[in-house]
Structure formats: structure tokens, C-alpha cells
Amino acid sequence: MKEEKIKMALHCPMPKFDFDVITLGHGSGGLLTHRLLQSGVFDIFKNDLLDQQHDGAIFEMNGKMAFSTDSYVVSPIFFPGGNIGDLAINGTVNDLAMCGASAKYLSLSFIIEEGFAMDEFWKVMVSIKGAAQQSNISIVTGDTKVVEKGKGDKIYINTSGVGIIHPKANIDHKNIEVGDVIIVSGNIASHGMAIMSIRKGLEFETDILSDTINLNHTILSLLDVFGDDIKFLRDPTRGGVASVLNEIAELTQRGFYIDQKLLPIDEQVDGACEMLGLDPLYVANEGLFMAIVKKESANEFLAQLKNDPNGTHAAIIGEVTTENCGRVIMKSRVGGKRMVNYLTGEQLPRIC
Amino acid sequence: MKYLSEYRDPELVEEFIKEIHRITTKPWTLMEICGGQTHSLVKNGILEMLPDKITMVHGPGCPVCVTSVSVIDEAIFLAEQPNTILCSFGDMLRVPGSSKSLLEAKASGADIRILYSPLEAVQLAVQNPGKQVIFFAVGFETTAPANALSVVHAAQLKLNNYSILASHVLVPPAMEAILSDDENKIDAFLAAGHVCTIMGIEEYHPVASKYHCPIVVTGFEPVDLLQGILMAVQQLENGEYKVENQYSRSVQREGNVLAQNTIHKVFAISDRIWRGIGNIPQSGYEVNEEYKNFNARNKFNIDIPFAEENKECISGDIMKGLKKPKQCPNFGSKCKPEHPLGAPMVSSEGACAAYYHYADADSMLTI
């Protein structure tokens, strides 16, 4: 993943721009906008639909579709393991994958703060291109707006995407039954702690990397084999694993029982959470998904997932039960039981 | 994780649970002082593993919970002054004042920063000479040394734009207030390990002797807590009332003398109003005369009316061990983390928050 990004940077030298920073004029729709797009943006994302340079992309699609949108406002925009660019592509690609869909076309919109450095903008663009290629999607339409200095935070990105639903997919919480197994595809809390490790005022030294990555290929190959035995998929981004479990528990009115001992977590991430008083169950993830799978298929599903580079640390963490309907209960490391509730507001640093 | 996983060992936990069951013959009520201990007990599901004869009640050792409404109002007043940066530990932000919380004041435009250390606030004062930087210095004896040190640093740097709003509280006077209450039912205390790391254990001997009450200085991990409970129950069953130290890997008899000296350099002991409990004489720290220029109360004219506590919140009864969170008629209905009646529902060490987050299912911790 990292090598790929470096290679991409070498293949995409920054074009010569008129300015060192983005100015209000670059979002005016006038000459500067035109130059910005012509001098690099259209080239780096080049494809037939984008080349039409129309107000929107015109294309044909057949069959059942999924459509998703998400906005990206991460701060800082560059973090260990990625940046806002690949996050914005992978996030929407993964949201579509969680619907059982293979992402095909994405839109890409920027809201940029006046004064944003052109070389940082270009770094973001290069990583968008890398993520788009890895996900095998095309960026077919987009928009650029610039807001006055102080009215934004460097750059915000929105992506929307359409994808084609896998013929065997039937992802619906209504399919979840008692006895189904809860699987998480890898170590939890890495992305959130990677961001925390470099936030202003909190810097601490670690090798923690964000796990931002596209999951569509992984999901599609699981759907090929397990089809509708995969009852439910969700990527536990903001709010973490706990929030996803609470949402499904509420929707299905089943009990969700997990075992703390089985939760996969990197030792450094666990230590950083401990130090800051954060519960990893609520920390944001990228490049991670949770699956509710029919019991009979769970072991084979896990075996296939563990063979995938995106699922090396995958684990079965619990099951759907009839007890405590609508609630998430966790067996603690020492054998007691506790409830896992929704998080209220943001997790705030603790006092002592 | 070294030094943590050993104290979360399931086999050791099981051994301690068995031993506690074996030696307990009578009903005993134990209070853990610190909110961190309360959370560890509830989060790890330990309360339901204990014998029915043992009742754990949850003490006042949550600094956020015991900070009175009027002090929150003072902090909000200061935060809303022009050219002011109010710095706080994160937990304080959601606690309701008489009309709003610091989080709401922040949303309305007040410059409120969440910091991990008061020394960062001193740095902010250096970087912002045109602004007044105020640190909201709450906490027990544990956080007092760092808060005092920030004042010493600011004085060395000759800063005239740094001050603290002190709302420090002390454990031993609170224990005495609880034990001398007519309705008291506490048989033994688990004292707060981190407070004793700073202050040592000597000041607990007079409390244990006067009230015939065993006190075991205890840590925060499951094994610590169960060993602390076992030591307290052993004393109770034997009719003893000593001060014992379970948390010896951190707590020394004399405490951290250097930290104590820093406290005494900057603070003087003062009366303090505790949320839900009321005034406890000589139970807090205030900035002393020598450093009065760093005391926000001296420096600014804080002109606000005295605020009464919300009468619907029974936090006082909970922190005195007279009631459990689920005995409050408003628990989980009128009082939730998103609209709390009192601080224990929103503090990360509050007893009500522990029950709400970890034990709100009907079958769990019914009393």
C-alpha cells in the first residue's frame, strides 16, 4: 500500500501552477478555476466520462444499484497511514461495499480554505488517484469551492458514488437471526488513535498507522462464496464498534453478546487508549468492517477473510442472542458482564 | 500491557472471588472512594461476582461530580469574558452549571480549550500575551501538585496573564463527613490509590481509629479491587480497624514529599462546598496569599449570584453511600448523559454514568 503511494507520487509530478496557494479566485468558476482544472486535475483523474467536461456525467447502468455519499473533514489532513484524499475515496467505496455493491463511479467535491498550499493540494490529489486506482473506480464529476481564510479548515472533501449490487448479496438487518455470529475484520481503533497521536496538544510517539483502505475487493469475494449467509455488513467508522452493535441491536431487537477477550487490538493502540482514558470500542476505524454471518458459515468465512490482506487479524467476537433484547452485553476480560451503550457526545480526555 | 495485564488476570480474579465468598459470614457495606474504582468495578462486571452479603457503595471521589454548581458558573463567567482563554480537563465540559455547561458556552463562542496538563496552559499564556489564560484547577490531592506547579512556573516566567480557578477537594475530611452522618452505613473504606500516592497513608490512621472503620488503600484494576475488598472484609470479620495498603506498588507510607511540598508552596487549606453534600470545613485547597496574583478569584471580579444545586438530583445521597444510582427516580429517564440533572451522570468517573453505560440492562445491578 505504502509503496504504491510512493510510486504514484513519482508518476505524478506536481504541475506548474500560477500560485503557491489556493486563492478565492480558484473557486470563482472563472479563469483561475479553469486553469487549475486544466493544469492538472483533469489529467490526473483522466477517463472518458470526465473528459466530456459536462455539468454532470452521462452513463448507462443496469440492474440493482447502491448510492452513497459522505463528507470528510478530518483534522489534521495528513496522518500516519494516509490523508484526507485516500480517506474520501475509500470511505465512500467502503460504504457502497457494505451495501453489497461494487463501486463504479464517484463524484468528488472540494471545499478549500483560502491560502491552502498548492503542494499539499497536489499531495491530496495524488493520493486520491492512488485510492481510485486501487478501488477500480472512476471519478466522473466534481466541483471546487473556495471559502475565505478562517471559514474552513484547509480542505473538506465530499464524495458520492454509485455501485452495482453483487447478484448474491442480500444485506438486510431483517435477515439477522439468533445464533448468527459477529465478526470484525481486523484490529480495532487504529485509525482513531493514529489521528489522536498527532493532534495538536496530544502528540505522542507511536508507530500506529491508520488502516484506511478500500474493502470492495475483499467484500465482493466474500459475497461470491457466502452470498446471503452474510446477513449484515457495516464499517464501524465514527462511534466505533460499539455504536454499530448498538444500532443493530436496536434495529433487530435481538441481544448482541461479545467477549472482550476476543476483540482484536494492536498492543500499541490498546496502550494509547489506556493512557488517554479512551475505550477502543468507541474509537473510529477506517478500512475495517463488521459482519453478521450465519453460524454454519462463520468459520469458513473467517478462514477466507484471514487469508485476505485486509483481514489478517479478523476474529469472531460474539453472537446474536435472545437475552437482553435490543442491548449489547460484553463479557469482560475477568469474566464479569457489562453493558456496552451508545457513546454520548465525543469521548473526552479524562481528568486523572 | 506490562504492569496492567497482571492485574486483570482472570485466574487471579477467580481466586480472590472464591476467597471473598469463603470468608464472608455477615453483611458488610464497603465504600470505594474513587470514581475510577467505581467504574472499574462496574465495567468489569465485578459487583455481580461478589457475595450477596457484600454491598459496595460508591464514594465522592469523582472531582467532577463534587464540584459545585456555583464554581461551574464561575468558570463559565470567566470563559465568557473578552480576550480570555479558559482551559479545562475534558471531563468538566459537560457538567451542568445553573443555566448551562462549559460545552454550551464553548458552542456559543467562548474560547474554552481541553488540555491534559496545566503546564500546557502556561505555554498558552506565553504564546498569547494579549489574552488572559485561566486554568480550571479541579481535582483531589492527585491533580493538585501539577496545578500548583503551573503557578510556580508562571511566577518564574513573570506572567501576568495566567491564573487558576481552584476547586480542589480533599479526601480525609470527606470521609469524616460521611462517617459522622447520622444515616451512615459504611463499614469499611477502600481509599483511593492515586490520592495516597501523593499524600501517603498517615492521615488515615486517625479516621480509622476514631470511627472504628477499616481503611484499605486500593488500586484500580480488577485484581487490586478484589484484593482490597478481601483485606477489608478480613478486618471486618476479625473485628479489626487498621489502615492497610493494597496498592504498595505505587503508594508509600509518606507519599510523594516533593509533590506535597509543591502543593503547600501554592495552596492553603480552605472550606469547600461539595455538590450535593454542602460545605465541609477545611476540605479544599485555595491559592495562598503569596500567589494571590495567580488566583482568578482575586484577579477578576466574578460577579454572579450564588447558585443552588438542582433539587431533583440526589447526587449527595449517592456520594455519601446512602443510595445507589438506580434508586434515583430520575435515573435513565429525566436524567441521562445527554441531559443530565447532575454531574455524576456525565463525569467519566461518576457513579450514575457507570451504571448508565455499563449496567442499564434490566437484569443488571438492580440495586
Boltz contact constraints between the chains, C-beta under 6 A:
constraints:
  - contact:
      token1: [A, 271]
      token2: [B, 1]
      max_distance: 6.0
  - contact:
      token1: [A, 324]
      token2: [B, 361]
      max_distance: 6.0
  - contact:
      token1: [A, 327]
      token2: [B, 361]
      max_distance: 6.0
  - contact:
      token1: [A, 332]
      token2: [B, 44]
      max_distance: 6.0
  - contact:
      token1: [A, 332]
      token2: [B, 45]
      max_distance: 6.0
  - contact:
      token1: [A, 333]
      token2: [B, 8]
      max_distance: 6.0
  - contact:
      token1: [A, 334]
      token2: [B, 10]
      max_distance: 6.0
  - contact:
      token1: [A, 334]
      token2: [B, 13]
      max_distance: 6.0
  - contact:
      token1: [A, 334]
      token2: [B, 44]
      max_distance: 6.0
  - contact:
      token1: [A, 334]
      token2: [B, 222]
      max_distance: 6.0
  - contact:
      token1: [A, 335]
      token2: [B, 10]
      max_distance: 6.0
  - contact:
      token1: [A, 336]
      token2: [B, 44]
      max_distance: 6.0
  - contact:
      token1: [A, 336]
      token2: [B, 45]
      max_distance: 6.0
  - contact:
      token1: [A, 336]
      token2: [B, 46]
      max_distance: 6.0
  - contact:
      token1: [A, 336]
      token2: [B, 49]
      max_distance: 6.0
  - contact:
      token1: [A, 337]
      token2: [B, 45]
      max_distance: 6.0
  - contact:
      token1: [A, 338]
      token2: [B, 43]
      max_distance: 6.0
  - contact:
      token1: [A, 338]
      token2: [B, 45]
      max_distance: 6.0
  - contact:
      token1: [A, 338]
      token2: [B, 358]
      max_distance: 6.0
  - contact:
      token1: [A, 339]
      token2: [B, 358]
      max_distance: 6.0
  - contact:
      token1: [A, 339]
      token2: [B, 359]
      max_distance: 6.0
  - contact:
      token1: [A, 339]
      token2: [B, 360]
      max_distance: 6.0
  - contact:
      token1: [A, 339]
      token2: [B, 361]
      max_distance: 6.0
  - contact:
      token1: [A, 341]
      token2: [B, 357]
      max_distance: 6.0
  - contact:
      token1: [A, 344]
      token2: [B, 337]
      max_distance: 6.0
  - contact:
      token1: [A, 344]
      token2: [B, 338]
      max_distance: 6.0
  - contact:
      token1: [A, 348]
      token2: [B, 90]
      max_distance: 6.0
  - contact:
      token1: [A, 349]
      token2: [B, 90]
      max_distance: 6.0
  - contact:
      token1: [A, 349]
      token2: [B, 116]
      max_distance: 6.0
  - contact:
      token1: [A, 350]
      token2: [B, 91]
      max_distance: 6.0
  - contact:
      token1: [A, 350]
      token2: [B, 348]
      max_distance: 6.0
  - contact:
      token1: [A, 351]
      token2: [B, 89]
      max_distance: 6.0
  - contact:
      token1: [A, 351]
      token2: [B, 91]
      max_distance: 6.0
  - contact:
      token1: [A, 352]
      token2: [B, 142]
      max_distance: 6.0
  - contact:
      token1: [A, 352]
      token2: [B, 143]
      max_distance: 6.0
